[in-house]
Amino acid sequence: MAIEKTVSELAEILGVSRQAVNNRVKNLPAEDVEKNEKGVTVVNRSGLIKLEEIYKKTIFEDEPIDEETKQRELLEILVDEKNTEITRMYEQLKAKDAQIAAKDEQLRIKDVQIAEKDKQLDQQQQLTLAAMEDSKQLQLELDEAKAEVEEIQTKQQTAKKGFFARLFGGS
């Protein structure tokens, strides 16, 4: 026969109010609490053991339990708690994996963007170099045109001096 106690029975055994016990029972895991055939909430053996630990009182003295059984039940409770913790940590790990995957995708997108910017920068540099070469070429052509204009002006001035000098008898 399974050992089960109602909230009222537990309050009487523990010497505390029904409300205080009810609050503790609500905080117990679902596997430690059941409904009996009358629909009343009862705490099963594993829940009773946890309440014994909390209140530091023995709840079911009427059924003698050998030390080995107590140790086994405590170990089962500890294993359950550890399994719950492992499950929680596994869920956290999955969430972290999802976050890392999202960050990896963001990094991949940023790499593509950086490659595009590098390409645009290279194109800009090539255009700037071409413009500078065009500018140098135009400067050379301008310098050549100026030199030709100066040469023509010099020839004209020389020719004019020669003409006036001949006309007025100057040297």
C-alpha positions in Angstrom: 0.0 0.0 0.0 1.4 3.4 -1.0 1.9 5.9 1.7 -0.1 9.1 1.0 -1.0 12.0 3.3 -3.4 14.8 2.8 -2.5 18.4 3.5 -4.7 18.4 6.7 -3.1 15.1 7.9 0.4 16.6 7.3 -0.5 19.8 9.2 -1.7 17.8 12.2 1.4 15.6 12.2 3.9 18.5 11.7 2.1 20.8 14.1 1.9 23.7 11.6 -1.1 25.4 9.9 -2.8 23.7 7.0 -2.1 26.8 4.9 1.7 26.6 5.6 1.7 22.9 4.6 -0.4 23.7 1.5 2.1 26.3 0.4 4.9 23.8 0.8 3.0 21.1 -1.1 2.4 23.6 -4.0 6.1 24.0 -4.3 6.7 20.2 -4.6 7.4 18.7 -8.0 4.3 17.3 -9.8 5.6 13.7 -9.3 5.4 14.1 -5.5 1.7 15.2 -5.5 -1.4 13.3 -6.7 -5.1 13.3 -6.4 -6.8 10.4 -4.5 -10.0 8.7 -5.5 -12.0 11.5 -3.7 -10.2 14.2 -5.7 -8.2 15.4 -2.7 -4.6 16.4 -3.1 -2.3 13.9 -1.4 1.5 13.8 -1.1 3.2 10.5 -2.0 6.2 8.8 -0.3 8.9 10.8 -2.2 7.1 14.1 -1.4 6.7 13.1 2.3 10.5 12.4 2.4 11.1 15.9 1.1 8.8 17.4 3.6 10.5 15.5 6.4 13.8 17.0 5.3 12.2 20.5 5.2 10.5 20.3 8.6 13.1 18.0 10.2 10.3 15.8 11.5 9.3 12.2 10.8 5.9 12.1 9.1 5.2 8.3 8.7 6.4 6.6 11.9 3.7 4.0 11.7 5.5 2.1 8.9 9.0 1.0 9.9 11.4 1.5 7.1 14.9 0.0 7.2 17.9 2.1 6.7 18.7 0.6 3.3 15.3 1.6 1.9 15.7 5.1 3.3 19.1 5.4 1.6 17.7 4.1 -1.6 14.8 6.5 -1.6 17.1 9.4 -0.8 19.3 8.4 -3.6 16.4 8.2 -6.0 15.3 11.7 -4.9 18.9 13.0 -5.5 19.1 11.3 -8.8 15.7 12.8 -9.8 17.0 16.3 -8.8 20.2 15.8 -10.7 18.3 14.6 -13.8 16.1 17.7 -13.6 19.2 19.8 -13.3 20.8 18.0 -16.2 17.7 18.6 -18.3 17.7 22.3 -17.4 21.4 22.6 -18.3 20.8 20.7 -21.6 18.0 23.1 -22.5 20.3 26.0 -21.7 23.0 24.4 -23.9 20.6 24.1 -26.8 19.6 27.7 -26.4 23.3 28.7 -26.4 23.9 26.6 -29.5 21.0 28.5 -31.2 22.5 31.8 -30.2 25.9 30.7 -31.5 24.3 29.6 -34.8 22.6 33.0 -35.1 26.0 34.8 -34.4 27.7 32.6 -37.0 25.1 33.7 -39.5 25.5 37.3 -38.6 29.3 36.9 -39.0 28.8 35.3 -42.4 26.6 38.2 -43.5 29.2 40.7 -42.2 32.0 38.8 -44.1 30.0 39.1 -47.3 29.4 42.9 -46.6 33.1 43.4 -45.9 34.1 41.6 -49.1 31.6 43.8 -51.1 33.1 47.0 -49.4 36.6 45.8 -50.2 35.6 45.3 -53.9 34.0 48.8 -53.9 37.1 50.3 -52.3 39.4 48.6 -54.9 37.2 49.9 -57.7 37.3 53.4 -56.2 41.1 53.2 -56.0 41.3 52.1 -59.6 39.0 54.9 -60.7 41.1 57.4 -58.7 44.3 56.1 -60.3 42.8 56.4 -63.8 41.6 59.9 -63.0 45.1 60.9 -61.7 46.7 59.4 -64.8 44.2 61.4 -67.0 45.0 64.5 -65.0 48.7 64.0 -65.5 48.2 63.4 -69.3 46.1 66.5 -69.5 48.7 68.5 -67.6 51.4 67.3 -70.0 49.2 68.3 -72.9 48.5 71.6 -71.3 52.3 72.2 -70.7 53.0 71.2 -74.3 50.3 73.6 -75.5 51.7 76.4 -73.3 55.2 75.7 -74.6 54.0 75.9 -78.2 52.1 79.2 -77.4 55.2 80.6 -75.8 57.3 79.5 -78.7 54.9 81.1 -81.2 54.8 84.3 -79.1 58.5 84.4 -78.9 58.8 84.0 -82.7 56.2 86.7 -83.2 58.0 89.0 -80.8 61.3 88.3 -82.5 59.7 88.8 -85.8 58.1 92.1 -84.6 61.4 93.4 -83.3 63.0 92.6 -86.5 60.4 94.4 -88.5 60.4 97.5 -86.3 64.1 97.5 -86.1 64.2 97.5 -89.9 61.6 100.1 -90.2 63.1 102.5 -87.7 66.7 101.6 -88.3 67.2 100.1 -84.8 69.2 97.1 -83.9 
